[in-house]
Amino acid sequence: MDEKQKQYLSDKAKEVREQNRVFRNRINQLFAKKYRYSLRYEDAMIDDDGKAYINIDLTKIDSPFSIFSYDRRIDQEIYDYIENEAFYLRVAIPLVINFDDGGKYSDELKEKIRRAVVRHYSLQYEDKRLEWEKGRFFGAIVLAIGLFFLATYIVISIILSNYGIDNIFIEILCIMSWVFVWQSVDAFFFSGHQRKVDVYNAGQLALAEVRFGEPPTIKK
C-alpha cells in the first residue's frame, strides 16, 4: 500500500468518525428538554383547564359501535386511537375523551357511548390490576421458597462440612434456591415493573371523563 492509499484511508476514517460524532450530538439534542417532542406533544394536548383532550371525530360515521355488538361495544379502532393518543402523556394528567358528533347524536345514544367507554376501560383496569397483584403474590411465594431452599442448603452444608462429607444434593439445593430467588426478582422488578406501568396507564383511561361536543382547543 503506497502513501497515497494510506492517506486516503486515513482521511476516510476521520470523515467517518466526524459523521458519527455529529450524529451522536444530534440524537442527544433530540432528548434535550427544549427539543423533546413528547413535551411539545403534551403541551399541545392540554387545554387551559389542565386536562388533556383526546378528540374523536364521529361526524363522518353514523354510529361508533361495532356492527356485531348490538350497540354495546365501541369499535376497536376507536379504542386503539384513544390509547395511542394517551400513550405519551404522563399518567398524572387527567384525560377528557371528547367525541365530536356534530350535534347529530341523541342524548340516549350519547349515554350508551359513555357507558360503553367507561365499562371498557374500567374492565381493562381491573384486569391489569389483578394481573399485577397476582404477579406480586407469585413473587412473594417463590421468594419464600427460594429462601427456604437457601436456608436448608446453608444448614445441611454446615452439618456435612463438620463431617468432611461432600454431597451433590446440597449443590442442587443451592441452584434451586437461586432459581426461585431470581424468579421473585423478575416478578417484583422486571416484569412486575411493566405490569405496574400497565396498571397506571389503564387507570388513567378508566378515570377519563367522556364528553360530547366540538374540540375546545385545536393546537397545531
Order of alpha helices (4+ residues) and beta strands (2+ residues): alpha-alpha-beta-alpha-beta-alpha-alpha-alpha-beta
